[in-house]
Amino acid sequence: MPYDNAVAESFFSTLKNELTHHERFLTLDQARSRVFDYIEVFYNQKRRHQSLGYRSPAEFEKMADVS
């Protein structure tokens, strides 16, 4: 299926554009830490996603739990 990887490719494009293209990592551990922080702290908790009605994934999950 040609669309199977669309979500993953979109995420990695966003990651590259919002983090890795603008930052130089001195060590592999530093890169791992920054990518982890980007995903767990920013992308999932704060970043608004158009596909979720301009809510963060954390906000969207809370809404689903309440319903």
PDB file of N, CA, C and O in Angstrom:
ATOM      1  N   MET A   1       0.837  -1.170   0.000  1.00  0.00           N
ATOM      2  CA  MET A   1       0.000   0.000   0.000  1.00  0.00           C
ATOM      3  C   MET A   1       0.893   1.249   0.000  1.00  0.00           C
ATOM      4  O   MET A   1       1.801   1.356   0.824  1.00  0.00           O
ATOM      5  N   PRO A   2       0.650   2.165  -0.890  1.00  0.00           N
ATOM      6  CA  PRO A   2       1.517   3.337  -0.987  1.00  0.00           C
ATOM      7  C   PRO A   2       1.351   4.334   0.154  1.00  0.00           C
ATOM      8  O   PRO A   2       2.231   5.174   0.348  1.00  0.00           O
ATOM      9  N   TYR A   3       0.262   4.279   0.918  1.00  0.00           N
ATOM     10  CA  TYR A   3       0.025   5.271   1.961  1.00  0.00           C
ATOM     11  C   TYR A   3       0.374   4.781   3.362  1.00  0.00           C
ATOM     12  O   TYR A   3       0.187   5.512   4.335  1.00  0.00           O
ATOM     13  N   ASP A   4       0.872   3.568   3.476  1.00  0.00           N
ATOM     14  CA  ASP A   4       1.169   2.987   4.781  1.00  0.00           C
ATOM     15  C   ASP A   4       2.177   3.799   5.583  1.00  0.00           C
ATOM     16  O   ASP A   4       2.060   3.873   6.806  1.00  0.00           O
ATOM     17  N   ASN A   5       3.142   4.396   4.947  1.00  0.00           N
ATOM     18  CA  ASN A   5       4.192   5.131   5.644  1.00  0.00           C
ATOM     19  C   ASN A   5       3.949   6.633   5.707  1.00  0.00           C
ATOM     20  O   ASN A   5       4.813   7.369   6.182  1.00  0.00           O
ATOM     21  N   ALA A   6       2.821   7.098   5.252  1.00  0.00           N
ATOM     22  CA  ALA A   6       2.580   8.542   5.170  1.00  0.00           C
ATOM     23  C   ALA A   6       2.669   9.225   6.534  1.00  0.00           C
ATOM     24  O   ALA A   6       3.263  10.297   6.648  1.00  0.00           O
ATOM     25  N   VAL A   7       2.094   8.627   7.554  1.00  0.00           N
ATOM     26  CA  VAL A   7       2.112   9.243   8.886  1.00  0.00           C
ATOM     27  C   VAL A   7       3.537   9.280   9.428  1.00  0.00           C
ATOM     28  O   VAL A   7       3.968  10.302   9.961  1.00  0.00           O
ATOM     29  N   ALA A   8       4.263   8.190   9.300  1.00  0.00           N
ATOM     30  CA  ALA A   8       5.646   8.141   9.785  1.00  0.00           C
ATOM     31  C   ALA A   8       6.525   9.126   9.022  1.00  0.00           C
ATOM     32  O   ALA A   8       7.338   9.826   9.625  1.00  0.00           O
ATOM     33  N   GLU A   9       6.369   9.185   7.724  1.00  0.00           N
ATOM     34  CA  GLU A   9       7.168  10.115   6.926  1.00  0.00           C
ATOM     35  C   GLU A   9       6.846  11.562   7.277  1.00  0.00           C
ATOM     36  O   GLU A   9       7.745  12.402   7.313  1.00  0.00           O
ATOM     37  N   SER A  10       5.590  11.861   7.534  1.00  0.00           N
ATOM     38  CA  SER A  10       5.203  13.205   7.934  1.00  0.00           C
ATOM     39  C   SER A  10       5.835  13.564   9.274  1.00  0.00           C
ATOM     40  O   SER A  10       6.347  14.671   9.439  1.00  0.00           O
ATOM     41  N   PHE A  11       5.805  12.634  10.235  1.00  0.00           N
ATOM     42  CA  PHE A  11       6.402  12.886  11.542  1.00  0.00           C
ATOM     43  C   PHE A  11       7.895  13.157  11.407  1.00  0.00           C
ATOM     44  O   PHE A  11       8.396  14.130  11.971  1.00  0.00           O
ATOM     45  N   PHE A  12       8.618  12.310  10.666  1.00  0.00           N
ATOM     46  CA  PHE A  12      10.063  12.503  10.548  1.00  0.00           C
ATOM     47  C   PHE A  12      10.409  13.784   9.805  1.00  0.00           C
ATOM     48  O   PHE A  12      11.428  14.411  10.093  1.00  0.00           O
ATOM     49  N   SER A  13       9.584  14.176   8.865  1.00  0.00           N
ATOM     50  CA  SER A  13       9.789  15.466   8.193  1.00  0.00           C
ATOM     51  C   SER A  13       9.642  16.612   9.187  1.00  0.00           C
ATOM     52  O   SER A  13      10.444  17.546   9.193  1.00  0.00           O
ATOM     53  N   THR A  14       8.611  16.532  10.027  1.00  0.00           N
ATOM     54  CA  THR A  14       8.395  17.554  11.055  1.00  0.00           C
ATOM     55  C   THR A  14       9.559  17.590  12.034  1.00  0.00           C
ATOM     56  O   THR A  14      10.060  18.664  12.367  1.00  0.00           O
ATOM     57  N   LEU A  15       9.989  16.429  12.493  1.00  0.00           N
ATOM     58  CA  LEU A  15      11.123  16.336  13.415  1.00  0.00           C
ATOM     59  C   LEU A  15      12.361  16.995  12.819  1.00  0.00           C
ATOM     60  O   LEU A  15      13.036  17.778  13.487  1.00  0.00           O
ATOM     61  N   LYS A  16      12.654  16.682  11.580  1.00  0.00           N
ATOM     62  CA  LYS A  16      13.830  17.265  10.927  1.00  0.00           C
ATOM     63  C   LYS A  16      13.699  18.778  10.794  1.00  0.00           C
ATOM     64  O   LYS A  16      14.639  19.516  11.092  1.00  0.00           O
ATOM     65  N   ASN A  17      12.538  19.237  10.350  1.00  0.00           N
ATOM     66  CA  ASN A  17      12.356  20.670  10.129  1.00  0.00           C
ATOM     67  C   ASN A  17      12.313  21.478  11.421  1.00  0.00           C
ATOM     68  O   ASN A  17      12.785  22.614  11.452  1.00  0.00           O
ATOM     69  N   GLU A  18      11.756  20.911  12.482  1.00  0.00           N
ATOM     70  CA  GLU A  18      11.607  21.661  13.724  1.00  0.00           C
ATOM     71  C   GLU A  18      12.761  21.466  14.695  1.00  0.00           C
ATOM     72  O   GLU A  18      12.907  22.250  15.633  1.00  0.00           O
ATOM     73  N   LEU A  19      13.580  20.449  14.497  1.00  0.00           N
ATOM     74  CA  LEU A  19      14.649  20.206  15.462  1.00  0.00           C
ATOM     75  C   LEU A  19      16.009  20.003  14.799  1.00  0.00           C
ATOM     76  O   LEU A  19      16.905  20.833  14.960  1.00  0.00           O
ATOM     77  N   THR A  20      16.166  18.942  14.079  1.00  0.00           N
ATOM     78  CA  THR A  20      17.524  18.545  13.674  1.00  0.00           C
ATOM     79  C   THR A  20      18.169  19.452  12.631  1.00  0.00           C
ATOM     80  O   THR A  20      19.394  19.566  12.606  1.00  0.00           O
ATOM     81  N   HIS A  21      17.391  20.094  11.778  1.00  0.00           N
ATOM     82  CA  HIS A  21      17.988  20.978  10.776  1.00  0.00           C
ATOM     83  C   HIS A  21      18.525  22.271  11.390  1.00  0.00           C
ATOM     84  O   HIS A  21      19.314  22.978  10.764  1.00  0.00           O
ATOM     85  N   HIS A  22      18.096  22.575  12.614  1.00  0.00           N
ATOM     86  CA  HIS A  22      18.466  23.833  13.249  1.00  0.00           C
ATOM     87  C   HIS A  22      19.432  23.665  14.412  1.00  0.00           C
ATOM     88  O   HIS A  22      19.757  24.635  15.097  1.00  0.00           O
ATOM     89  N   GLU A  23      19.883  22.465  14.631  1.00  0.00           N
ATOM     90  CA  GLU A  23      20.701  22.206  15.803  1.00  0.00           C
ATOM     91  C   GLU A  23      21.866  21.293  15.446  1.00  0.00           C
ATOM     92  O   GLU A  23      21.743  20.391  14.617  1.00  0.00           O
ATOM     93  N   ARG A  24      22.976  21.543  16.078  1.00  0.00           N
ATOM     94  CA  ARG A  24      24.159  20.697  15.893  1.00  0.00           C
ATOM     95  C   ARG A  24      24.411  19.950  17.192  1.00  0.00           C
ATOM     96  O   ARG A  24      24.547  20.557  18.254  1.00  0.00           O
ATOM     97  N   PHE A  25      24.470  18.640  17.100  1.00  0.00           N
ATOM     98  CA  PHE A  25      24.668  17.809  18.279  1.00  0.00           C
ATOM     99  C   PHE A  25      26.139  17.434  18.390  1.00  0.00           C
ATOM    100  O   PHE A  25      26.771  17.050  17.405  1.00  0.00           O
ATOM    101  N   LEU A  26      26.670  17.548  19.594  1.00  0.00           N
ATOM    102  CA  LEU A  26      28.080  17.248  19.815  1.00  0.00           C
ATOM    103  C   LEU A  26      28.325  15.758  20.034  1.00  0.00           C
ATOM    104  O   LEU A  26      29.397  15.246  19.712  1.00  0.00           O
ATOM    105  N   THR A  27      27.326  15.066  20.582  1.00  0.00           N
ATOM    106  CA  THR A  27      27.471  13.635  20.840  1.00  0.00           C
ATOM    107  C   THR A  27      26.179  12.918  20.462  1.00  0.00           C
ATOM    108  O   THR A  27      25.128  13.543  20.319  1.00  0.00           O
ATOM    109  N   LEU A  28      26.271  11.619  20.303  1.00  0.00           N
ATOM    110  CA  LEU A  28      25.094  10.816  20.028  1.00  0.00           C
ATOM    111  C   LEU A  28      24.128  10.864  21.214  1.00  0.00           C
ATOM    112  O   LEU A  28      22.913  10.916  21.023  1.00  0.00           O
ATOM    113  N   ASP A  29      24.662  10.846  22.428  1.00  0.00           N
ATOM    114  CA  ASP A  29      23.807  10.938  23.613  1.00  0.00           C
ATOM    115  C   ASP A  29      23.047  12.258  23.661  1.00  0.00           C
ATOM    116  O   ASP A  29      21.880  12.288  24.053  1.00  0.00           O
ATOM    117  N   GLN A  30      23.694  13.337  23.268  1.00  0.00           N
ATOM    118  CA  GLN A  30      23.021  14.634  23.232  1.00  0.00           C
ATOM    119  C   GLN A  30      21.889  14.611  22.197  1.00  0.00           C
ATOM    120  O   GLN A  30      20.800  15.123  22.457  1.00  0.00           O
ATOM    121  N   ALA A  31      22.142  14.029  21.047  1.00  0.00           N
ATOM    122  CA  ALA A  31      21.114  13.930  20.008  1.00  0.00           C
ATOM    123  C   ALA A  31      19.932  13.096  20.501  1.00  0.00           C
ATOM    124  O   ALA A  31      18.778  13.485  20.323  1.00  0.00           O
ATOM    125  N   ARG A  32      20.217  11.961  21.115  1.00  0.00           N
ATOM    126  CA  ARG A  32      19.147  11.112  21.639  1.00  0.00           C
ATOM    127  C   ARG A  32      18.304  11.858  22.676  1.00  0.00           C
ATOM    128  O   ARG A  32      17.076  11.783  22.654  1.00  0.00           O
ATOM    129  N   SER A  33      18.957  12.564  23.565  1.00  0.00           N
ATOM    130  CA  SER A  33      18.263  13.306  24.612  1.00  0.00           C
ATOM    131  C   SER A  33      17.368  14.390  24.029  1.00  0.00           C
ATOM    132  O   SER A  33      16.225  14.552  24.455  1.00  0.00           O
ATOM    133  N   ARG A  34      17.888  15.132  23.052  1.00  0.00           N
ATOM    134  CA  ARG A  34      17.107  16.224  22.440  1.00  0.00           C
ATOM    135  C   ARG A  34      15.923  15.679  21.648  1.00  0.00           C
ATOM    136  O   ARG A  34      14.841  16.267  21.672  1.00  0.00           O
ATOM    137  N   VAL A  35      16.115  14.562  20.948  1.00  0.00           N
ATOM    138  CA  VAL A  35      15.009  13.963  20.202  1.00  0.00           C
ATOM    139  C   VAL A  35      13.951  13.443  21.174  1.00  0.00           C
ATOM    140  O   VAL A  35      12.755  13.623  20.944  1.00  0.00           O
ATOM    141  N   PHE A  36      14.383  12.803  22.253  1.00  0.00           N
ATOM    142  CA  PHE A  36      13.437  12.335  23.270  1.00  0.00           C
ATOM    143  C   PHE A  36      12.640  13.509  23.838  1.00  0.00           C
ATOM    144  O   PHE A  36      11.415  13.438  23.927  1.00  0.00           O
ATOM    145  N   ASP A  37      13.318  14.574  24.218  1.00  0.00           N
ATOM    146  CA  ASP A  37      12.635  15.753  24.764  1.00  0.00           C
ATOM    147  C   ASP A  37      11.665  16.352  23.747  1.00  0.00           C
ATOM    148  O   ASP A  37      10.553  16.745  24.098  1.00  0.00           O
ATOM    149  N   TYR A  38      12.094  16.419  22.489  1.00  0.00           N
ATOM    150  CA  TYR A  38      11.222  16.962  21.444  1.00  0.00           C
ATOM    151  C   TYR A  38       9.926  16.158  21.363  1.00  0.00           C
ATOM    152  O   TYR A  38       8.838  16.731  21.318  1.00  0.00           O
ATOM    153  N   ILE A  39      10.045  14.834  21.345  1.00  0.00           N
ATOM    154  CA  ILE A  39       8.865  13.982  21.192  1.00  0.00           C
ATOM    155  C   ILE A  39       8.004  13.995  22.453  1.00  0.00           C
ATOM    156  O   ILE A  39       6.806  14.267  22.386  1.00  0.00           O
ATOM    157  N   GLU A  40       8.613  13.702  23.599  1.00  0.00           N
ATOM    158  CA  GLU A  40       7.846  13.514  24.829  1.00  0.00           C
ATOM    159  C   GLU A  40       7.380  14.816  25.476  1.00  0.00           C
ATOM    160  O   GLU A  40       6.293  14.862  26.051  1.00  0.00           O
ATOM    161  N   VAL A  41       8.183  15.867  25.390  1.00  0.00           N
ATOM    162  CA  VAL A  41       7.833  17.119  26.058  1.00  0.00           C
ATOM    163  C   VAL A  41       7.101  18.069  25.116  1.00  0.00           C
ATOM    164  O   VAL A  41       6.074  18.638  25.487  1.00  0.00           O
ATOM    165  N   PHE A  42       7.608  18.243  23.928  1.00  0.00           N
ATOM    166  CA  PHE A  42       7.005  19.227  23.028  1.00  0.00           C
ATOM    167  C   PHE A  42       5.941  18.615  22.112  1.00  0.00           C
ATOM    168  O   PHE A  42       4.781  19.023  22.158  1.00  0.00           O
ATOM    169  N   TYR A  43       6.323  17.646  21.287  1.00  0.00           N
ATOM    170  CA  TYR A  43       5.435  17.122  20.245  1.00  0.00           C
ATOM    171  C   TYR A  43       4.155  16.516  20.821  1.00  0.00           C
ATOM    172  O   TYR A  43       3.068  16.772  20.304  1.00  0.00           O
ATOM    173  N   ASN A  44       4.266  15.727  21.871  1.00  0.00           N
ATOM    174  CA  ASN A  44       3.088  15.062  22.429  1.00  0.00           C
ATOM    175  C   ASN A  44       2.320  15.898  23.442  1.00  0.00           C
ATOM    176  O   ASN A  44       1.118  15.700  23.616  1.00  0.00           O
ATOM    177  N   GLN A  45       2.988  16.825  24.110  1.00  0.00           N
ATOM    178  CA  GLN A  45       2.333  17.580  25.183  1.00  0.00           C
ATOM    179  C   GLN A  45       1.886  18.987  24.780  1.00  0.00           C
ATOM    180  O   GLN A  45       0.879  19.481  25.287  1.00  0.00           O
ATOM    181  N   LYS A  46       2.614  19.630  23.884  1.00  0.00           N
ATOM    182  CA  LYS A  46       2.357  21.046  23.600  1.00  0.00           C
ATOM    183  C   LYS A  46       2.006  21.357  22.153  1.00  0.00           C
ATOM    184  O   LYS A  46       1.160  22.213  21.891  1.00  0.00           O
ATOM    185  N   ARG A  47       2.647  20.670  21.209  1.00  0.00           N
ATOM    186  CA  ARG A  47       2.472  21.010  19.799  1.00  0.00           C
ATOM    187  C   ARG A  47       1.057  20.711  19.339  1.00  0.00           C
ATOM    188  O   ARG A  47       0.553  19.604  19.535  1.00  0.00           O
ATOM    189  N   ARG A  48       0.419  21.692  18.730  1.00  0.00           N
ATOM    190  CA  ARG A  48      -0.931  21.544  18.205  1.00  0.00           C
ATOM    191  C   ARG A  48      -0.864  20.800  16.870  1.00  0.00           C
ATOM    192  O   ARG A  48      -0.005  21.077  16.034  1.00  0.00           O
ATOM    193  N   HIS A  49      -1.784  19.852  16.685  1.00  0.00           N
ATOM    194  CA  HIS A  49      -1.824  19.044  15.475  1.00  0.00           C
ATOM    195  C   HIS A  49      -3.119  19.333  14.720  1.00  0.00           C
ATOM    196  O   HIS A  49      -4.210  19.248  15.283  1.00  0.00           O
ATOM    197  N   GLN A  50      -2.988  19.668  13.466  1.00  0.00           N
ATOM    198  CA  GLN A  50      -4.156  19.985  12.653  1.00  0.00           C
ATOM    199  C   GLN A  50      -5.118  18.801  12.613  1.00  0.00           C
ATOM    200  O   GLN A  50      -6.332  18.987  12.700  1.00  0.00           O
ATOM    201  N   SER A  51      -4.592  17.597  12.482  1.00  0.00           N
ATOM    202  CA  SER A  51      -5.446  16.409  12.370  1.00  0.00           C
ATOM    203  C   SER A  51      -6.211  16.104  13.658  1.00  0.00           C
ATOM    204  O   SER A  51      -7.146  15.303  13.647  1.00  0.00           O
ATOM    205  N   LEU A  52      -5.823  16.736  14.766  1.00  0.00           N
ATOM    206  CA  LEU A  52      -6.506  16.529  16.051  1.00  0.00           C
ATOM    207  C   LEU A  52      -7.334  17.745  16.440  1.00  0.00           C
ATOM    208  O   LEU A  52      -7.615  17.959  17.619  1.00  0.00           O
ATOM    209  N   GLY A  53      -7.720  18.531  15.459  1.00  0.00           N
ATOM    210  CA  GLY A  53      -8.523  19.723  15.748  1.00  0.00           C
ATOM    211  C   GLY A  53      -7.729  20.798  16.452  1.00  0.00           C
ATOM    212  O   GLY A  53      -8.263  21.515  17.297  1.00  0.00           O
ATOM    213  N   TYR A  54      -6.453  20.918  16.112  1.00  0.00           N
ATOM    214  CA  TYR A  54      -5.534  21.894  16.708  1.00  0.00           C
ATOM    215  C   TYR A  54      -5.404  21.709  18.220  1.00  0.00           C
ATOM    216  O   TYR A  54      -5.358  22.676  18.982  1.00  0.00           O
ATOM    217  N   ARG A  55      -5.347  20.447  18.630  1.00  0.00           N
ATOM    218  CA  ARG A  55      -5.067  20.083  20.016  1.00  0.00           C
ATOM    219  C   ARG A  55      -3.769  19.284  20.040  1.00  0.00           C
ATOM    220  O   ARG A  55      -3.361  18.711  19.030  1.00  0.00           O
ATOM    221  N   SER A  56      -3.135  19.254  21.187  1.00  0.00           N
ATOM    222  CA  SER A  56      -1.959  18.400  21.334  1.00  0.00           C
ATOM    223  C   SER A  56      -2.443  16.963  21.505  1.00  0.00           C
ATOM    224  O   SER A  56      -3.593  16.751  21.890  1.00  0.00           O
ATOM    225  N   PRO A  57      -1.604  15.979  21.231  1.00  0.00           N
ATOM    226  CA  PRO A  57      -2.014  14.590  21.474  1.00  0.00           C
ATOM    227  C   PRO A  57      -2.436  14.350  22.923  1.00  0.00           C
ATOM    228  O   PRO A  57      -3.369  13.586  23.172  1.00  0.00           O
ATOM    229  N   ALA A  58      -1.772  14.982  23.873  1.00  0.00           N
ATOM    230  CA  ALA A  58      -2.142  14.819  25.279  1.00  0.00           C
ATOM    231  C   ALA A  58      -3.548  15.359  25.534  1.00  0.00           C
ATOM    232  O   ALA A  58      -4.342  14.721  26.225  1.00  0.00           O
ATOM    233  N   GLU A  59      -3.858  16.528  24.981  1.00  0.00           N
ATOM    234  CA  GLU A  59      -5.203  17.095  25.135  1.00  0.00           C
ATOM    235  C   GLU A  59      -6.248  16.202  24.476  1.00  0.00           C
ATOM    236  O   GLU A  59      -7.328  15.979  25.024  1.00  0.00           O
ATOM    237  N   PHE A  60      -5.914  15.699  23.305  1.00  0.00           N
ATOM    238  CA  PHE A  60      -6.838  14.844  22.571  1.00  0.00           C
ATOM    239  C   PHE A  60      -7.142  13.565  23.341  1.00  0.00           C
ATOM    240  O   PHE A  60      -8.292  13.129  23.387  1.00  0.00           O
ATOM    241  N   GLU A  61      -6.132  12.967  23.941  1.00  0.00           N
ATOM    242  CA  GLU A  61      -6.329  11.747  24.741  1.00  0.00           C
ATOM    243  C   GLU A  61      -7.195  12.025  25.966  1.00  0.00           C
ATOM    244  O   GLU A  61      -8.052  11.216  26.320  1.00  0.00           O
ATOM    245  N   LYS A  62      -6.975  13.155  26.604  1.00  0.00           N
ATOM    246  CA  LYS A  62      -7.796  13.517  27.767  1.00  0.00           C
ATOM    247  C   LYS A  62      -9.269  13.646  27.374  1.00  0.00           C
ATOM    248  O   LYS A  62     -10.154  13.228  28.120  1.00  0.00           O
ATOM    249  N   MET A  63      -9.524  14.223  26.209  1.00  0.00           N
ATOM    250  CA  MET A  63     -10.899  14.349  25.731  1.00  0.00           C
ATOM    251  C   MET A  63     -11.522  12.976  25.504  1.00  0.00           C
ATOM    252  O   MET A  63     -12.688  12.757  25.830  1.00  0.00           O
ATOM    253  N   ALA A  64     -10.754  12.066  24.953  1.00  0.00           N
ATOM    254  CA  ALA A  64     -11.258  10.716  24.674  1.00  0.00           C
ATOM    255  C   ALA A  64     -11.557   9.969  25.960  1.00  0.00           C
ATOM    256  O   ALA A  64     -12.511   9.193  26.011  1.00  0.00           O
ATOM    257  N   ASP A  65     -10.754  10.188  27.016  1.00  0.00           N
ATOM    258  CA  ASP A  65     -10.968   9.527  28.299  1.00  0.00           C
ATOM    259  C   ASP A  65     -12.230  10.019  29.001  1.00  0.00           C
ATOM    260  O   ASP A  65     -12.891   9.261  29.710  1.00  0.00           O
ATOM    261  N   VAL A  66     -12.554  11.286  28.797  1.00  0.00           N
ATOM    262  CA  VAL A  66     -13.710  11.891  29.469  1.00  0.00           C
ATOM    263  C   VAL A  66     -15.010  11.409  28.836  1.00  0.00           C
ATOM    264  O   VAL A  66     -16.005  11.212  29.534  1.00  0.00           O
ATOM    265  N   SER A  67     -15.008  11.225  27.558  1.00  0.00           N
ATOM    266  CA  SER A  67     -16.256  10.867  26.830  1.00  0.00           C
ATOM    267  C   SER A  67     -16.732   9.485  27.143  1.00  0.00           C
ATOM    268  O   SER A  67     -17.755   9.050  26.614  1.00  0.00           O
TER     269      SER A  67
END
